[in-house]
Amino acid sequence: MFSTRQHEETEVRELLGQACRSLRVLCVAESDEVLIFLIETKTHFLRGFLDAGLLFLDEFRQGDTSEELEDGETFIRLEDTYPLKGKTIVAAEMRGGAFRLRFQDGPDVVFCEENEETRVRVSTEPN
């Protein structure tokens, strides 16, 4: 069982060695501001967000998340744009105000706060 987390610095060991099934971000449609992110593996479906330099992460229920959208919000499946699906997570850590997911033979995905808004940055170079 995954426990709810709220950390300034942490490693999410439960994700290590897991293959990514999906990595989605809930964004404000008119900008690239990330409200929450959803990480799905075979054994976990986690919801997270950053606020005031802290990572908030908890278990989320499986299912369609589109019903929860409000006006001006959209879900983006990062695995549709970047080679993430099926890639093994080799690092999942919160350090220095940024949450980084590193994928074996794939890109790094970094969530960080800029001007009090969370942004996602994806490297184009595989590890």
Backbone torsions as a table, in degrees:
resi	resn	phi	psi	omega
1	MET	NA	135.9	179.7
2	PHE	-89.2	135.0	178.5
3	SER	-98.4	150.5	177.2
4	THR	-64.3	139.3	-177.7
5	ARG	-124.7	149.3	173.0
6	GLN	-147.4	103.1	-171.9
7	HIS	-139.4	148.5	170.1
8	GLU	-83.3	-37.1	175.9
9	GLU	-140.6	131.8	179.7
10	THR	-166.3	160.6	169.1
11	GLU	-114.4	132.5	179.9
12	VAL	-95.3	83.0	-174.0
13	ARG	-64.5	-26.7	-179.4
14	GLU	-61.3	-23.8	-179.3
15	LEU	-89.0	-18.1	-175.9
16	LEU	-64.4	132.1	-179.6
17	GLY	82.5	-3.4	179.9
18	GLN	-88.4	142.3	175.0
19	ALA	-83.1	135.8	179.1
20	CYS	-74.7	124.1	172.6
21	ARG	-91.7	-38.5	-178.0
22	SER	-159.6	145.2	172.0
23	LEU	-137.3	106.9	-176.8
24	ARG	-115.1	150.6	175.1
25	VAL	-125.6	136.7	172.8
26	LEU	-93.4	118.0	-174.8
27	CYS	-120.0	157.9	166.1
28	VAL	-74.2	123.8	-170.5
29	ALA	-58.5	-34.8	-175.6
30	GLU	-89.2	3.4	179.2
31	SER	-146.3	-175.4	176.2
32	ASP	-105.5	23.6	178.0
33	GLU	-71.5	126.6	178.9
34	VAL	-93.4	125.2	177.3
35	LEU	-88.4	-49.8	175.5
36	ILE	-144.0	163.5	171.6
37	PHE	-130.0	149.7	-179.1
38	LEU	-123.0	125.6	179.9
39	ILE	-114.6	122.6	179.2
40	GLU	-118.3	128.0	171.9
41	THR	-125.7	-176.2	179.1
42	LYS	-61.6	-36.4	-173.5
43	THR	-107.5	-10.5	-176.8
44	HIS	-138.7	147.9	171.1
45	PHE	-133.4	101.2	-171.3
46	LEU	-110.5	143.8	175.8
47	ARG	-114.0	136.0	179.7
48	GLY	-145.0	161.9	172.3
49	PHE	-158.8	161.5	176.6
50	LEU	-108.4	143.0	175.0
51	ASP	-155.9	127.2	176.9
52	ALA	53.3	38.8	177.8
53	GLY	78.7	9.3	179.3
54	LEU	-112.8	146.8	171.9
55	LEU	-96.1	126.7	173.2
56	PHE	-110.8	125.8	-174.4
57	LEU	-144.2	131.2	177.4
58	ASP	-149.2	164.6	176.8
59	GLU	-68.6	140.3	-178.0
60	PHE	-123.7	154.2	-179.4
61	ARG	-78.0	145.5	175.4
62	GLN	-68.0	155.3	174.3
63	GLY	132.7	-179.1	-177.9
64	ASP	-75.3	123.3	-179.4
65	THR	-94.7	-6.6	-176.7
66	SER	-65.5	-25.1	179.8
67	GLU	-68.1	-16.6	-177.1
68	GLU	-92.7	1.4	-178.0
69	LEU	-71.1	140.7	173.4
70	GLU	-105.9	168.0	178.9
71	ASP	-54.6	134.9	178.1
72	GLY	83.8	6.7	178.8
73	GLU	-114.9	149.6	177.9
74	THR	-147.3	146.1	173.8
75	PHE	-94.5	137.0	175.8
76	ILE	-120.3	127.7	176.8
77	ARG	-90.6	105.7	-177.7
78	LEU	-63.8	-28.2	179.9
79	GLU	-69.4	-14.2	175.2
80	ASP	-77.4	-21.5	-177.6
81	THR	-107.5	-32.9	-175.3
82	TYR	-120.3	152.2	-178.7
83	PRO	-76.0	77.8	-177.9
84	LEU	-111.3	-34.5	-174.4
85	LYS	-62.1	126.2	180.0
86	GLY	83.9	-7.9	179.4
87	LYS	-77.1	140.8	-179.5
88	THR	-80.0	132.9	177.0
89	ILE	-80.0	119.7	-178.8
90	VAL	-107.0	-12.7	174.7
91	ALA	-152.7	139.4	176.3
92	ALA	-147.6	99.8	-173.0
93	GLU	-146.3	149.1	174.7
94	MET	-107.1	117.7	179.3
95	ARG	-148.0	138.0	174.1
96	GLY	57.4	33.5	177.9
97	GLY	81.2	9.0	-179.9
98	ALA	-130.0	141.1	175.3
99	PHE	-104.0	119.1	-175.3
100	ARG	-114.2	131.4	170.1
101	LEU	-111.9	124.5	178.1
102	ARG	-113.8	132.7	-176.7
103	PHE	-112.7	138.4	176.8
104	GLN	-63.3	128.8	-179.3
105	ASP	53.9	32.5	179.3
106	GLY	-146.2	-176.4	-177.7
107	PRO	-77.2	167.0	168.1
108	ASP	-92.5	140.4	174.7
109	VAL	-118.0	124.5	-176.2
110	VAL	-124.8	126.4	172.7
111	PHE	-102.8	126.8	-179.0
112	CYS	-145.4	155.9	178.9
113	GLU	-91.8	133.1	175.3
114	GLU	-134.8	119.8	-179.5
115	ASN	53.3	45.2	177.0
116	GLU	65.7	17.2	174.6
117	GLU	-126.1	143.7	178.9
118	THR	-87.3	135.8	177.4
119	ARG	-123.5	156.4	174.2
120	VAL	-115.7	136.3	177.1
121	ARG	-125.3	131.5	179.8
122	VAL	-120.2	125.7	177.4
123	SER	-71.6	154.7	178.4
124	THR	-100.4	-8.4	-179.5
125	GLU	-98.7	128.3	175.4
126	PRO	-70.1	156.4	178.8
127	ASN	-74.9	NA	NA
